[in-house]
């Protein structure tokens, strides 16, 4: 596998879609960094700055932002088929 772009997923512990997104990335063997925005106010501000959104999940794939769990965008940005 060629080098994967950096993946950051901004989450909260109670977010169903966050869990689904993390499971999906794990199934696809994608490495990612999880950031819990309930524990880190600076990270929450960073997420809003990147996405313009308060809602989670926000997934940053090599600087491209996905708000929510959007499987087709995740696949496209990671070149998954």
C-alpha positions in Angstrom: 0.0 0.0 0.0 1.4 3.4 -0.9 1.7 6.1 1.7 -1.6 7.0 3.3 -2.6 10.7 3.8 -2.8 11.8 7.4 -6.3 11.0 8.9 -7.6 12.8 11.9 -11.1 12.1 13.2 -12.7 14.5 15.7 -15.2 12.7 17.9 -17.2 12.7 21.1 -17.8 9.6 23.2 -21.5 9.5 22.7 -21.5 10.0 18.9 -22.9 7.0 17.0 -21.6 8.2 13.7 -18.2 8.7 15.1 -18.1 5.0 16.2 -19.3 3.9 12.8 -16.7 6.0 11.0 -13.9 4.7 13.3 -15.1 1.1 12.7 -15.1 1.7 8.9 -11.6 3.1 8.9 -10.4 0.2 11.0 -12.1 -2.3 8.7 -10.2 -0.7 5.8 -6.9 -0.8 7.7 -6.6 3.0 7.7 -4.4 4.5 10.4 -6.0 7.5 12.1 -5.6 9.8 15.0 -8.8 10.2 17.1 -9.3 13.5 18.9 -12.1 13.7 21.5 -13.3 17.2 21.4 -15.1 16.9 24.8 -11.7 16.5 26.5 -9.8 19.1 24.6 -11.2 22.6 24.1 -8.4 23.7 21.8 -9.1 20.6 19.6 -12.8 21.6 19.5 -11.8 25.1 18.3 -9.4 23.6 15.8 -12.2 21.3 14.5 -14.6 24.3 14.1 -11.9 26.3 12.3 -11.2 23.5 9.9 -14.8 22.5 9.2 -17.0 25.5 10.1 -19.1 22.9 12.0 -19.8 22.1 15.7 -21.1 18.6 14.9 -19.0 15.4 14.9 -17.6 13.4 13.4 -15.3 15.7 11.4 -12.7 13.7 9.4 -9.6 15.4 8.0 -8.0 13.3 5.3 -4.8 15.0 4.2 -6.4 18.4 4.7 -9.7 17.6 3.0 -12.6 17.9 5.4 -15.6 15.5 5.6 -18.4 16.5 8.0 -20.3 13.4 9.2 -19.8 9.8 8.1 -19.7 10.0 4.3 -18.4 6.6 3.1 -18.2 7.7 -0.6 -16.1 10.7 0.3 -13.9 8.7 2.6 -13.3 6.2 -0.1 -12.6 8.9 -2.7 -10.2 10.8 -0.5 -8.3 7.7 0.5 -8.4 6.1 -3.0 -10.3 3.0 -1.7 -12.3 0.9 -4.1 
